[in-house]
Amino acid sequence: MNFFIYKIYYFNGEPAFFKVCTERDYDDYSAVLTSYSLEWEKLDYLKVEGVNDIPCPSTLNKMIEYAKILSKPFPFVWVDFYDIKDKVYFGELTFTPAGNFMSYYKESTLEMMGEKLKLPEKYKFI
């Protein structure tokens, strides 16, 4: 069964874009990746973008809304969702994708993400 995994990237509680995984193979960890804006316009963020257009999920706004709540306390997180029969299902929160070596993104995309990320001041312990 082929399904879509909708990964919403959040920086400091604000949504930035989607990465959608299709044709996922759990045996060899491969997938077709495609990036989309929050308005569901295809982006050119990945070194190899999926060639097929992915239909906009009917639950797009719910995904963004739910992910905004879940992402609020974190400087960076991506939130995974599934849209199955027009219902939203939560997948997971990812804090260090690919061990922070996201070699599938273009250098300009990595720079953009780095500019969006604002880390908190270092905590002082008493």
ZATOR-301508 format. One record per atom (N, C-alpha, C): chain; residue number from 0; x, y, z; residue in one letter. Coordinates in steps of 0.001 Angstrom, whole numbers, plus 500000, padded with zeros to 6 digits. Layout:
BEGIN
<"A", NUM, <X, Y, Z>, "A">,
...
! end
This chain:
BEGIN
<"A", 0, <500840, 498809, 500000>, "M">,
<"A", 0, <500000, 500000, 500000>, "M">,
<"A", 0, <500877, 501244, 500000>, "M">,
<"A", 1, <500627, 502147, 499086>, "N">,
<"A", 1, <501372, 503404, 499039>, "N">,
<"A", 1, <500562, 504483, 499753>, "N">,
<"A", 2, <501226, 505239, 500581>, "F">,
<"A", 2, <500574, 506332, 501286>, "F">,
<"A", 2, <501541, 507495, 501366>, "F">,
<"A", 3, <501021, 508632, 501727>, "F">,
<"A", 3, <501839, 509841, 501838>, "F">,
<"A", 3, <502111, 510137, 503307>, "F">,
<"A", 4, <503336, 510544, 503582>, "I">,
<"A", 4, <503686, 511044, 504910>, "I">,
<"A", 4, <503951, 512533, 504744>, "I">,
<"A", 5, <503179, 513347, 505435>, "Y">,
<"A", 5, <503289, 514800, 505354>, "Y">,
<"A", 5, <504133, 515286, 506521>, "Y">,
<"A", 6, <505302, 515826, 506222>, "K">,
<"A", 6, <506226, 516298, 507248>, "K">,
<"A", 6, <506237, 517823, 507193>, "K">,
<"A", 7, <505760, 518452, 508254>, "I">,
<"A", 7, <505720, 519914, 508301>, "I">,
<"A", 7, <506914, 520392, 509116>, "I">,
<"A", 8, <507717, 521245, 508523>, "Y">,
<"A", 8, <508882, 521809, 509210>, "Y">,
<"A", 8, <508458, 523062, 509969>, "Y">,
<"A", 9, <508820, 523103, 511247>, "Y">,
<"A", 9, <508504, 524256, 512104>, "Y">,
<"A", 9, <509785, 524813, 512697>, "Y">,
<"A", 10, <509888, 526134, 512662>, "F">,
<"A", 10, <511011, 526845, 513257>, "F">,
<"A", 10, <510432, 527824, 514261>, "F">,
<"A", 11, <510777, 527633, 515527>, "N">,
<"A", 11, <510312, 528509, 516600>, "N">,
<"A", 11, <508792, 528652, 516584>, "N">,
<"A", 12, <508104, 527529, 516403>, "G">,
<"A", 12, <506651, 527500, 516457>, "G">,
<"A", 12, <505941, 527988, 515211>, "G">,
<"A", 13, <506686, 528322, 514169>, "E">,
<"A", 13, <506076, 528826, 512928>, "E">,
<"A", 13, <506291, 527821, 511796>, "E">,
<"A", 14, <505233, 527507, 511047>, "P">,
<"A", 14, <505382, 526556, 509951>, "P">,
<"A", 14, <506183, 527155, 508804>, "P">,
<"A", 15, <506983, 526326, 508161>, "A">,
<"A", 15, <507806, 526810, 507051>, "A">,
<"A", 15, <507419, 526139, 505731>, "A">,
<"A", 16, <507370, 524814, 505699>, "F">,
<"A", 16, <507060, 524103, 504461>, "F">,
<"A", 16, <506803, 522628, 504774>, "F">,
<"A", 17, <506350, 521916, 503747>, "F">,
<"A", 17, <506110, 520479, 503836>, "F">,
<"A", 17, <507171, 519731, 503053>, "F">,
<"A", 18, <507527, 518583, 503558>, "K">,
<"A", 18, <508232, 517574, 502765>, "K">,
<"A", 18, <507310, 516364, 502774>, "K">,
<"A", 19, <506993, 515838, 501597>, "V">,
<"A", 19, <506078, 514714, 501492>, "V">,
<"A", 19, <506863, 513490, 501026>, "V">,
<"A", 20, <506689, 512396, 501742>, "C">,
<"A", 20, <507345, 511133, 501390>, "C">,
<"A", 20, <506328, 510194, 500758>, "C">,
<"A", 21, <506694, 509652, 499622>, "T">,
<"A", 21, <505882, 508644, 498957>, "T">,
<"A", 21, <506787, 507479, 498586>, "T">,
<"A", 22, <506191, 506387, 498181>, "E">,
<"A", 22, <506933, 505204, 497734>, "E">,
<"A", 22, <508014, 504801, 498734>, "E">,
<"A", 23, <507655, 504840, 499986>, "R">,
<"A", 23, <508609, 504525, 501051>, "R">,
<"A", 23, <508888, 503032, 501089>, "R">,
<"A", 24, <510167, 502686, 501159>, "D">,
<"A", 24, <510591, 501294, 501266>, "D">,
<"A", 24, <511358, 501150, 502574>, "D">,
<"A", 25, <510750, 500465, 503515>, "Y">,
<"A", 25, <511359, 500337, 504844>, "Y">,
<"A", 25, <512508, 499335, 504867>, "Y">,
<"A", 26, <512646, 498540, 503817>, "D">,
<"A", 26, <513769, 497601, 503767>, "D">,
<"A", 26, <515084, 498315, 503483>, "D">,
<"A", 27, <515043, 499285, 502563>, "D">,
<"A", 27, <516295, 499988, 502229>, "D">,
<"A", 27, <516238, 501486, 502586>, "D">,
<"A", 28, <515209, 501884, 503319>, "Y">,
<"A", 28, <515057, 503269, 503807>, "Y">,
<"A", 28, <514978, 504295, 502682>, "Y">,
<"A", 29, <514446, 503908, 501544>, "S">,
<"A", 29, <514330, 504850, 500441>, "S">,
<"A", 29, <512906, 505396, 500367>, "S">,
<"A", 30, <512769, 506539, 499714>, "A">,
<"A", 30, <511462, 507159, 499492>, "A">,
<"A", 30, <511618, 508216, 498415>, "A">,
<"A", 31, <510501, 508568, 497799>, "V">,
<"A", 31, <510463, 509703, 496889>, "V">,
<"A", 31, <510053, 510905, 497727>, "V">,
<"A", 32, <510829, 511984, 497638>, "L">,
<"A", 32, <510579, 513184, 498442>, "L">,
<"A", 32, <510162, 514341, 497538>, "L">,
<"A", 33, <509197, 515114, 498010>, "T">,
<"A", 33, <508735, 516291, 497281>, "T">,
<"A", 33, <508457, 517386, 498296>, "T">,
<"A", 34, <508879, 518600, 497992>, "S">,
<"A", 34, <508648, 519710, 498931>, "S">,
<"A", 34, <507540, 520624, 498412>, "S">,
<"A", 35, <506728, 521118, 499369>, "Y">,
<"A", 35, <505592, 521986, 499070>, "Y">,
<"A", 35, <505534, 523143, 500052>, "Y">,
<"A", 36, <505027, 524263, 499571>, "S">,
<"A", 36, <504788, 525412, 500441>, "S">,
<"A", 36, <503549, 525142, 501289>, "S">,
<"A", 37, <503278, 526022, 502236>, "L">,
<"A", 37, <502084, 525903, 503063>, "L">,
<"A", 37, <500812, 526107, 502255>, "L">,
<"A", 38, <500943, 526763, 501095>, "E">,
<"A", 38, <499813, 526976, 500184>, "E">,
<"A", 38, <499720, 525864, 499138>, "E">,
<"A", 39, <500511, 524837, 499317>, "W">,
<"A", 39, <500579, 523650, 498465>, "W">,
<"A", 39, <501058, 523959, 497051>, "W">,
<"A", 40, <502098, 524776, 496970>, "E">,
<"A", 40, <502798, 525012, 495706>, "E">,
<"A", 40, <504103, 524219, 495765>, "E">,
<"A", 41, <504406, 523536, 494685>, "K">,
<"A", 41, <505614, 522721, 494641>, "K">,
<"A", 41, <506839, 523630, 494757>, "K">,
<"A", 42, <507777, 523225, 495596>, "L">,
<"A", 42, <509010, 523983, 495812>, "L">,
<"A", 42, <510178, 523265, 495135>, "L">,
<"A", 43, <511310, 523917, 495132>, "D">,
<"A", 43, <512523, 523352, 494554>, "D">,
<"A", 43, <513610, 523345, 495633>, "D">,
<"A", 44, <513333, 522672, 496746>, "Y">,
<"A", 44, <514230, 522662, 497899>, "Y">,
<"A", 44, <515162, 521456, 497920>, "Y">,
<"A", 45, <514767, 520390, 497253>, "L">,
<"A", 45, <515517, 519137, 497317>, "L">,
<"A", 45, <516424, 518974, 496104>, "L">,
<"A", 46, <517524, 518261, 496303>, "K">,
<"A", 46, <518417, 517981, 495165>, "K">,
<"A", 46, <517686, 517170, 494103>, "K">,
<"A", 47, <516820, 516259, 494531>, "V">,
<"A", 47, <516009, 515464, 493616>, "V">,
<"A", 47, <514568, 515539, 494104>, "V">,
<"A", 48, <513767, 516327, 493410>, "E">,
<"A", 48, <512354, 516469, 493762>, "E">,
<"A", 48, <511555, 515362, 493070>, "E">,
<"A", 49, <510533, 514866, 493760>, "G">,
<"A", 49, <509621, 513914, 493135>, "G">,
<"A", 49, <508986, 514551, 491908>, "G">,
<"A", 50, <508763, 513771, 490873>, "V">,
<"A", 50, <508247, 514330, 489620>, "V">,
<"A", 50, <506723, 514379, 489574>, "V">,
<"A", 51, <506056, 513546, 490332>, "N">,
<"A", 51, <504594, 513524, 490313>, "N">,
<"A", 51, <504023, 514592, 491236>, "N">,
<"A", 52, <502937, 515229, 490787>, "D">,
<"A", 52, <502245, 516171, 491656>, "D">,
<"A", 52, <501427, 515382, 492667>, "D">,
<"A", 53, <501528, 515786, 493900>, "I">,
<"A", 53, <500790, 515140, 494980>, "I">,
<"A", 53, <499561, 515994, 495263>, "I">,
<"A", 54, <498389, 515399, 495278>, "P">,
<"A", 54, <497196, 516202, 495538>, "P">,
<"A", 54, <497226, 516802, 496942>, "P">,
<"A", 55, <496715, 518009, 497055>, "C">,
<"A", 55, <496647, 518679, 498351>, "C">,
<"A", 55, <495703, 517898, 499261>, "C">,
<"A", 56, <496156, 517548, 500459>, "P">,
<"A", 56, <495274, 516802, 501356>, "P">,
<"A", 56, <494111, 517675, 501829>, "P">,
<"A", 57, <492955, 517071, 501967>, "S">,
<"A", 57, <491783, 517820, 502436>, "S">,
<"A", 57, <491975, 518311, 503865>, "S">,
<"A", 58, <492894, 517704, 504579>, "T">,
<"A", 58, <493136, 518049, 505984>, "T">,
<"A", 58, <494345, 518966, 506171>, "T">,
<"A", 59, <494783, 519602, 505102>, "L">,
<"A", 59, <495986, 520447, 505160>, "L">,
<"A", 59, <495942, 521458, 506306>, "L">,
<"A", 60, <494870, 522221, 506421>, "N">,
<"A", 60, <494799, 523253, 507462>, "N">,
<"A", 60, <494782, 522656, 508863>, "N">,
<"A", 61, <494157, 521498, 509022>, "K">,
<"A", 61, <494160, 520826, 510329>, "K">,
<"A", 61, <495573, 520383, 510690>, "K">,
<"A", 62, <496301, 519851, 509710>, "M">,
<"A", 62, <497683, 519436, 509959>, "M">,
<"A", 62, <498511, 520620, 510448>, "M">,
<"A", 63, <498398, 521735, 509759>, "I">,
<"A", 63, <499165, 522932, 510132>, "I">,
<"A", 63, <498767, 523396, 511526>, "I">,
<"A", 64, <497469, 523412, 511805>, "E">,
<"A", 64, <496967, 523843, 513116>, "E">,
<"A", 64, <497468, 522926, 514239>, "E">,
<"A", 65, <497335, 521626, 514063>, "Y">,
<"A", 65, <497771, 520674, 515090>, "Y">,
<"A", 65, <499284, 520741, 515291>, "Y">,
<"A", 66, <500013, 520840, 514195>, "A">,
<"A", 66, <501470, 520886, 514292>, "A">,
<"A", 66, <501938, 522159, 514984>, "A">,
<"A", 67, <501218, 523244, 514804>, "K">,
<"A", 67, <501593, 524495, 515475>, "K">,
<"A", 67, <501514, 524325, 516992>, "K">,
<"A", 68, <500506, 523625, 517464>, "I">,
<"A", 68, <500375, 523363, 518901>, "I">,
<"A", 68, <501501, 522452, 519379>, "I">,
<"A", 69, <501750, 521389, 518649>, "L">,
<"A", 69, <502769, 520420, 519048>, "L">,
<"A", 69, <504187, 521000, 518991>, "L">,
<"A", 70, <504441, 521901, 518058>, "S">,
<"A", 70, <505797, 522417, 517845>, "S">,
<"A", 70, <506146, 523602, 518734>, "S">,
<"A", 71, <505161, 524185, 519375>, "K">,
<"A", 71, <505349, 525447, 520099>, "K">,
<"A", 71, <506569, 525486, 521038>, "K">,
<"A", 72, <506824, 524468, 521843>, "P">,
<"A", 72, <507940, 524597, 522790>, "P">,
<"A", 72, <509338, 524366, 522210>, "P">,
<"A", 73, <509449, 524103, 520916>, "F">,
<"A", 73, <510727, 523672, 520368>, "F">,
<"A", 73, <511278, 524658, 519337>, "F">,
<"A", 74, <512603, 524873, 519338>, "P">,
<"A", 74, <513201, 525750, 518322>, "P">,
<"A", 74, <513061, 525171, 516912>, "P">,
<"A", 75, <513155, 523839, 516805>, "F">,
<"A", 75, <512980, 523172, 515521>, "F">,
<"A", 75, <512345, 521812, 515750>, "F">,
<"A", 76, <511425, 521465, 514879>, "V">,
<"A", 76, <510858, 520118, 514848>, "V">,
<"A", 76, <510126, 519939, 513532>, "V">,
<"A", 77, <510101, 518715, 513043>, "W">,
<"A", 77, <509167, 518440, 511964>, "W">,
<"A", 77, <508122, 517499, 512531>, "W">,
<"A", 78, <506904, 517701, 512087>, "V">,
<"A", 78, <505766, 516957, 512602>, "V">,
<"A", 78, <505179, 516137, 511460>, "V">,
<"A", 79, <505076, 514829, 511686>, "D">,
<"A", 79, <504555, 513919, 510662>, "D">,
<"A", 79, <503068, 513674, 510847>, "D">,
<"A", 80, <502360, 513692, 509721>, "F">,
<"A", 80, <500943, 513362, 509699>, "F">,
<"A", 80, <500640, 512454, 508517>, "F">,
<"A", 81, <499525, 511772, 508637>, "Y">,
<"A", 81, <498951, 510987, 507551>, "Y">,
<"A", 81, <497531, 511487, 507342>, "Y">,
<"A", 82, <497079, 511513, 506102>, "D">,
<"A", 82, <495692, 511831, 505768>, "D">,
<"A", 82, <495099, 510542, 505217>, "D">,
<"A", 83, <494244, 509907, 506010>, "I">,
<"A", 83, <493647, 508648, 505595>, "I">,
<"A", 83, <492133, 508819, 505615>, "I">,
<"A", 84, <491551, 508725, 504443>, "K">,
<"A", 84, <490103, 508893, 504278>, "K">,
<"A", 84, <489626, 510200, 504910>, "K">,
<"A", 85, <490342, 511275, 504613>, "D">,
<"A", 85, <490013, 512629, 505072>, "D">,
<"A", 85, <490057, 512796, 506590>, "D">,
<"A", 86, <490861, 511981, 507250>, "K">,
<"A", 86, <491094, 512131, 508689>, "K">,
<"A", 86, <492588, 512292, 508908>, "K">,
<"A", 87, <492945, 513120, 509880>, "V">,
<"A", 87, <494345, 513376, 510199>, "V">,
<"A", 87, <494808, 512388, 511264>, "V">,
<"A", 88, <495980, 511792, 511005>, "Y">,
<"A", 88, <496597, 510904, 511987>, "Y">,
<"A", 88, <498010, 511405, 512254>, "Y">,
<"A", 89, <498334, 511545, 513523>, "F">,
<"A", 89, <499664, 511992, 513942>, "F">,
<"A", 89, <500653, 510853, 513801>, "F">,
<"A", 90, <501853, 511170, 513306>, "G">,
<"A", 90, <502910, 510183, 513169>, "G">,
<"A", 90, <503946, 510303, 514260>, "G">,
<"A", 91, <504752, 511371, 514201>, "E">,
<"A", 91, <505816, 511560, 515188>, "E">,
<"A", 91, <506357, 512969, 515119>, "E">,
<"A", 92, <507135, 513321, 516136>, "L">,
<"A", 92, <507921, 514552, 516150>, "L">,
<"A", 92, <509368, 514159, 515892>, "L">,
<"A", 93, <510036, 514869, 514988>, "T">,
<"A", 93, <511439, 514590, 514681>, "T">,
<"A", 93, <512255, 515829, 514988>, "T">,
<"A", 94, <513258, 515664, 515852>, "F">,
<"A", 94, <514069, 516798, 516295>, "F">,
<"A", 94, <515432, 516864, 515611>, "F">,
<"A", 95, <515968, 515737, 515200>, "T">,
<"A", 95, <517270, 515707, 514529>, "T">,
<"A", 95, <517180, 514821, 513286>, "T">,
<"A", 96, <516514, 515322, 512236>, "P">,
<"A", 96, <516346, 514499, 511040>, "P">,
<"A", 96, <517683, 514103, 510430>, "P">,
<"A", 97, <517776, 512833, 510088>, "A">,
<"A", 97, <518992, 512276, 509469>, "A">,
<"A", 97, <520232, 512633, 510272>, "A">,
<"A", 98, <520093, 512706, 511592>, "G">,
<"A", 98, <521226, 513058, 512446>, "G">,
<"A", 98, <521766, 514446, 512137>, "G">,
<"A", 99, <520894, 515301, 511620>, "N">,
<"A", 99, <521223, 516665, 511202>, "N">,
<"A", 99, <522126, 516724, 509980>, "N">,
<"A", 100, <522209, 515645, 509243>, "F">,
<"A", 100, <522927, 515616, 507971>, "F">,
<"A", 100, <521908, 515394, 506865>, "F">,
<"A", 101, <521204, 516436, 506510>, "M">,
<"A", 101, <520133, 516327, 505523>, "M">,
<"A", 101, <520702, 516562, 504128>, "M">,
<"A", 102, <521445, 515582, 503636>, "S">,
<"A", 102, <522165, 515731, 502370>, "S">,
<"A", 102, <521231, 515758, 501163>, "S">,
<"A", 103, <519948, 515485, 501358>, "Y">,
<"A", 103, <519005, 515498, 500244>, "Y">,
<"A", 103, <518521, 516902, 499916>, "Y">,
<"A", 104, <518858, 517900, 500751>, "Y">,
<"A", 104, <518469, 519287, 500470>, "Y">,
<"A", 104, <519558, 520029, 499716>, "Y">,
<"A", 105, <519136, 520984, 498921>, "K">,
<"A", 105, <520086, 521879, 498263>, "K">,
<"A", 105, <520755, 522756, 499317>, "K">,
<"A", 106, <521942, 523209, 499019>, "E">,
<"A", 106, <522683, 524067, 499951>, "E">,
<"A", 106, <521881, 525325, 500290>, "E">,
<"A", 107, <521207, 525901, 499313>, "S">,
<"A", 107, <520414, 527119, 499558>, "S">,
<"A", 107, <519252, 526841, 500519>, "S">,
<"A", 108, <518691, 525650, 500462>, "T">,
<"A", 108, <517612, 525283, 501378>, "T">,
<"A", 108, <518152, 525135, 502788>, "T">,
<"A", 109, <519295, 524502, 502933>, "L">,
<"A", 109, <519908, 524351, 504251>, "L">,
<"A", 109, <520241, 525714, 504860>, "L">,
<"A", 110, <520732, 526625, 504022>, "E">,
<"A", 110, <521032, 527980, 504508>, "E">,
<"A", 110, <519757, 528689, 504951>, "E">,
<"A", 111, <518683, 528561, 504192>, "M">,
<"A", 111, <517401, 529177, 504553>, "M">,
<"A", 111, <516911, 528629, 505890>, "M">,
<"A", 112, <517021, 527311, 506069>, "M">,
<"A", 112, <516580, 526716, 507328>, "M">,
<"A", 112, <517444, 527207, 508484>, "M">,
<"A", 113, <518742, 527325, 508253>, "G">,
<"A", 113, <519635, 527833, 509290>, "G">,
<"A", 113, <519304, 529262, 509696>, "G">,
<"A", 114, <518908, 530077, 508729>, "E">,
<"A", 114, <518520, 531461, 509032>, "E">,
<"A", 114, <517223, 531522, 509832>, "E">,
<"A", 115, <516326, 530597, 509599>, "K">,
<"A", 115, <515049, 530568, 510319>, "K">,
<"A", 115, <515210, 530111, 511772>, "K">,
<"A", 116, <516206, 529282, 512027>, "L">,
<"A", 116, <516382, 528696, 513351>, "L">,
<"A", 116, <516978, 529702, 514328>, "L">,
<"A", 117, <516275, 529946, 515401>, "K">,
<"A", 117, <516753, 530827, 516476>, "K">,
<"A", 117, <516820, 529999, 517751>, "K">,
<"A", 118, <518023, 529677, 518167>, "L">,
<"A", 118, <518187, 528854, 519360>, "L">,
<"A", 118, <518053, 529710, 520611>, "L">,
<"A", 119, <517542, 529113, 521696>, "P">,
<"A", 119, <517393, 529876, 522951>, "P">,
<"A", 119, <518762, 530162, 523563>, "P">,
<"A", 120, <518784, 531173, 524422>, "E">,
<"A", 120, <520013, 531464, 525155>, "E">,
<"A", 120, <520391, 530239, 525984>, "E">,
<"A", 121, <521666, 530101, 526215>, "K">,
<"A", 121, <522147, 528977, 527007>, "K">,
<"A", 121, <521570, 529068, 528420>, "K">,
<"A", 122, <521104, 527949, 528917>, "Y">,
<"A", 122, <520525, 527925, 530262>, "Y">,
<"A", 122, <521627, 528003, 531310>, "Y">,
<"A", 123, <521350, 528744, 532368>, "K">,
<"A", 123, <522269, 528812, 533499>, "K">,
<"A", 123, <521668, 527989, 534640>, "K">,
<"A", 124, <522454, 527084, 535147>, "F">,
<"A", 124, <521984, 526257, 536261>, "F">,
<"A", 124, <522547, 526804, 537556>, "F">,
<"A", 125, <521728, 526807, 538565>, "I">,
<"A", 125, <522149, 527319, 539887>, "I">,
<"A", 125, <522792, 526218, 540667>, "I">,
! end
